[in-house]
Amino acid sequence: MPDFVLRAMAAGYPDGFQLRPHAHDWGQLIYAAEGTMRIEAADMLWLVPPTRALWAPAGTVHAIAMKGAVAMRTIYVPVARPGALAAASHALEIGPLLREVILHIVGLRLLRADVPAHVHMADVFLDLAAAAGRLPLFVPMPRDARAARVAKALHDDPARGDDMARLAKLAGASVRTLQRLFLAETGLRFVAWRQRLRLIHAITALNGGASVTAAGAGAGYASTSAFVAAFRAQMGDTPARYLRLKEDVRR
């Protein structure tokens, strides 16, 4: 058992700042008290707004892009820690209690194994994090160069209206081949993959202060009602209620 049962760090980053791909020897809970992060980890693109966090196990290579000014709060968990979180990266919901525990630990910076109160606080954090709901705020990214070319183009501009024929031409593959590649490498049919990517971009815009209408249009939804329906299907709530809940957590 290491001298420290948990370590924590607070850092602030401006809009657009990027942390290049890197990894840590300890597991990492990545949380933003303010702002939104887009994180590439484990061949996935993850969205991390203030009501969510990302768990990245030890050794996970990840890169982070800041959307808006970000107040990052990170907790590092040693691999030897009993009751440590799952062995796979996942997004989790941050409720008011877990948020306060995270901020308290970050204020302490180091939780020592020889301080009973620190060990108890670490146990509370791990229990709450393990019990937190997992969320679908990610989109798997294909590795094949042809599919990856299309994924990057849509990631850069999710509102572009190219049909499958034009995207296949961009990829240098047939429509059937492109569809097969996305299904094989992401586990999603292309239409579902594109919908998930658009949702990620729309939620990023919402967290940046955009209206529901502007967020949906900017992500390529044909109408506000189409965006609301897609949002409800994936998130279980409307965009307006999601924003209200986000403010409640931050208070």
C-alpha positions, 0 to 999 in steps of 0.5 A: 500500500502506498503512503498516499491512498489518494492524490488530487490536483486542481488546474485551470485551463483556457478555452481551446487549450489541449493536453496532448496524449499521455498516461498515468501510473495511477487511475484518474477520475477527471472532472471539471467543476466549470467548463466542458472537456472533450477527452479522447481515451481508449479509442473513444471520444468522451464528453465531460461536462460539469455533471459528469466525470471520466474514469481512466484506469492506470495506463490509459492514454488520453488527450483532453481539449477544453471547451470554455474555461475549464476548472479541472479537478482530478483524483488519482487512485493507486492500482493497489487501492482495494475497492478501486474502480473498474478496469475500463474507462467510463463516464459517470454521473456526478451528483451533489454529494459526490461533487462535494466529496471530490472538491473536499479531497482536491482541497486536501491534495493528499490523503495519507494511509496513516491518517484514519480520517483520510482513509475513511474519506477515500473509502467514501469517495470510492464507494460513491464513484463505484455506485454512480450511474454510467452514461453514454456520453461517448462515441467510439472512433474507428481506426481504419484510415478510410473510416477515420478520415470520415470520422475526423471530417464529421468531428470537425463539422458535425453539421455537414450534410454529406450523404453516404455517397459523398462520404464514401468518396471522401473515404476512398471506399464504397458505401457498403465498405464504409458502412461495414467498417463503422459497424465492425470498428465502432459497434454502431451502424453509421447512422447511429454513430453519426447521431451519437457524434452530433449529440456530443457536439450539441451537449458541448454547445449547451454547456457553453451557453448556446440555446437548445435551438442553436445547439441542435442546429450547430450539430446538424439536427434538422429541427429543434424537435429532432434534437430534443427527441434524440437528446431524450432518447440518449439522456433520458431527459430534455435538454432544458431539464438537463441544463437545470439539473446541471445548475442545481449540481453546481450550486 
